[in-house]
């Protein structure tokens, strides 16, 4: 940062660590006013950590980096210039050559990124790379919650920031500690992908989805009910009882399901109009903020 003449701040997020991370951050903050720290009361997750950092960041360009030392800080100047000079809204790192387990991380990551590209329309090779740069307008206008840190490019696109770039970055083998990201995280990632697809298309108009499904299901049930009525009254009045015919149960079930979809849509619309922002994490200490 100093060699490139940047004005800067470094915000460390201690996400409820159980080692001496916070003591180290305190020592750094005492020596350098550029260093700032946020300490969570307990482990709330990466998305909440990013949300807290985005909220406190003051710079025109915000760059995120994981603390596992697998990202190279020498990438920062180019990431900065792509935002400032090339006018990207955000730039995502692409770990083209990875030093992770092929079975447990690389292969699931490729499948995940392929599904994310096809679902979101954002043409990135590596959605989950922690090394990213953002224009300040992006981080101040997107809401990173749950485990949605994997989909920040999609969140940015949905918010209207469509100029999203990509840069091949150097990935280094892990020297210390053990990764906490396993196969279960990728399963959760695919579930989150479905969630974000739904929210991006119907999050502000849930009745458009549930109402359409409700109309379809109710129409199917109502058509069966009319058929049964006409058949019993005019075509075959002395045949089987209506309750002995499978069409009766199809009509009954589909009309009930259609009504439930309608109710779900109405409840979704009511929740949208009455919801209030809720704090998703608790901060224990702050430094220089």
FENVENPE-V32116 format. One record per residue. N is the residue number from 1. RES is the residue in one letter. OMEGA is omega in whole degrees, 0 to 359 (999 if undefined). Layout:
N_RES_OMEGA ; N_RES_OMEGA
This chain:
1_X_181 ; 2_X_182 ; 3_X_178 ; 4_X_177 ; 5_X_180 ; 6_X_163 ; 7_X_191 ; 8_X_167 ; 9_X_177 ; 10_X_181 ; 11_X_175 ; 12_X_176 ; 13_X_177 ; 14_X_185 ; 15_X_176 ; 16_X_182 ; 17_X_182 ; 18_X_177 ; 19_X_183 ; 20_X_182 ; 21_X_185 ; 22_X_177 ; 23_X_177 ; 24_X_179 ; 25_X_178 ; 26_X_179 ; 27_X_179 ; 28_X_181 ; 29_X_178 ; 30_X_182 ; 31_X_188 ; 32_X_181 ; 33_X_176 ; 34_X_184 ; 35_X_178 ; 36_X_183 ; 37_X_174 ; 38_X_182 ; 39_X_178 ; 40_X_179 ; 41_X_175 ; 42_X_179 ; 43_X_180 ; 44_X_177 ; 45_X_185 ; 46_X_181 ; 47_X_179 ; 48_X_177 ; 49_X_178 ; 50_X_179 ; 51_X_180 ; 52_X_179 ; 53_X_178 ; 54_X_182 ; 55_X_184 ; 56_X_185 ; 57_X_183 ; 58_X_186 ; 59_X_176 ; 60_X_177 ; 61_X_180 ; 62_X_180 ; 63_X_179 ; 64_X_181 ; 65_X_176 ; 66_X_184 ; 67_X_184 ; 68_X_177 ; 69_X_178 ; 70_X_176 ; 71_X_184 ; 72_X_179 ; 73_X_179 ; 74_X_178 ; 75_X_189 ; 76_X_182 ; 77_X_181 ; 78_X_177 ; 79_X_178 ; 80_X_183 ; 81_X_178 ; 82_X_176 ; 83_X_187 ; 84_X_186 ; 85_X_182 ; 86_X_173 ; 87_X_173 ; 88_X_172 ; 89_X_174 ; 90_X_179 ; 91_X_181 ; 92_X_176 ; 93_X_177 ; 94_X_178 ; 95_X_186 ; 96_X_175 ; 97_X_185 ; 98_X_178 ; 99_X_179 ; 100_X_178 ; 101_X_182 ; 102_X_186 ; 103_X_188 ; 104_X_183 ; 105_X_187 ; 106_X_182 ; 107_X_176 ; 108_X_180 ; 109_X_179 ; 110_X_178 ; 111_X_180 ; 112_X_181 ; 113_X_177 ; 114_X_179 ; 115_X_180 ; 116_X_178 ; 117_X_183 ; 118_X_184 ; 119_X_188 ; 120_X_185 ; 121_X_177 ; 122_X_188 ; 123_X_176 ; 124_X_178 ; 125_X_187 ; 126_X_182 ; 127_X_192 ; 128_X_177 ; 129_X_183 ; 130_X_182 ; 131_X_181 ; 132_X_173 ; 133_X_186 ; 134_X_164 ; 135_X_185 ; 136_X_180 ; 137_X_180 ; 138_X_186 ; 139_X_180 ; 140_X_185 ; 141_X_174 ; 142_X_182 ; 143_X_181 ; 144_X_183 ; 145_X_180 ; 146_X_173 ; 147_X_185 ; 148_X_178 ; 149_X_178 ; 150_X_189 ; 151_X_179 ; 152_X_176 ; 153_X_179 ; 154_X_177 ; 155_X_179 ; 156_X_179 ; 157_X_180 ; 158_X_178 ; 159_X_177 ; 160_X_179 ; 161_X_190 ; 162_X_181 ; 163_X_186 ; 164_X_182 ; 165_X_182 ; 166_X_179 ; 167_X_175 ; 168_X_182 ; 169_X_180 ; 170_X_177 ; 171_X_184 ; 172_X_180 ; 173_X_179 ; 174_X_179 ; 175_X_187 ; 176_X_174 ; 177_X_181 ; 178_X_180 ; 179_X_178 ; 180_X_182 ; 181_X_180 ; 182_X_182 ; 183_X_181 ; 184_X_179 ; 185_X_180 ; 186_X_174 ; 187_X_176 ; 188_X_180 ; 189_X_178 ; 190_X_177 ; 191_X_177 ; 192_X_178 ; 193_X_176 ; 194_X_180 ; 195_X_184 ; 196_X_175 ; 197_X_179 ; 198_X_183 ; 199_X_181 ; 200_X_182 ; 201_X_186 ; 202_X_183 ; 203_X_180 ; 204_X_180 ; 205_X_183 ; 206_X_180 ; 207_X_179 ; 208_X_178 ; 209_X_185 ; 210_X_177 ; 211_X_179 ; 212_X_177 ; 213_X_179 ; 214_X_178 ; 215_X_181 ; 216_X_181 ; 217_X_181 ; 218_X_179 ; 219_X_178 ; 220_X_180 ; 221_X_181 ; 222_X_177 ; 223_X_176 ; 224_X_180 ; 225_X_178 ; 226_X_178 ; 227_X_180 ; 228_X_180 ; 229_X_180 ; 230_X_181 ; 231_X_183 ; 232_X_184 ; 233_X_189 ; 234_X_189 ; 235_X_185 ; 236_X_186 ; 237_X_183 ; 238_X_179 ; 239_X_182 ; 240_X_173 ; 241_X_181 ; 242_X_182 ; 243_X_177 ; 244_X_183 ; 245_X_182 ; 246_X_180 ; 247_X_180 ; 248_X_182 ; 249_X_174 ; 250_X_179 ; 251_X_183 ; 252_X_184 ; 253_X_183 ; 254_X_177 ; 255_X_177 ; 256_X_179 ; 257_X_178 ; 258_X_178 ; 259_X_179 ; 260_X_175 ; 261_X_177 ; 262_X_180 ; 263_X_178 ; 264_X_178 ; 265_X_179 ; 266_X_179 ; 267_X_177 ; 268_X_179 ; 269_X_179 ; 270_X_179 ; 271_X_179 ; 272_X_184 ; 273_X_183 ; 274_X_186 ; 275_X_175 ; 276_X_179 ; 277_X_181 ; 278_X_180 ; 279_X_187 ; 280_X_180 ; 281_X_178 ; 282_X_180 ; 283_X_181 ; 284_X_182 ; 285_X_173 ; 286_X_179 ; 287_X_175 ; 288_X_181 ; 289_X_999
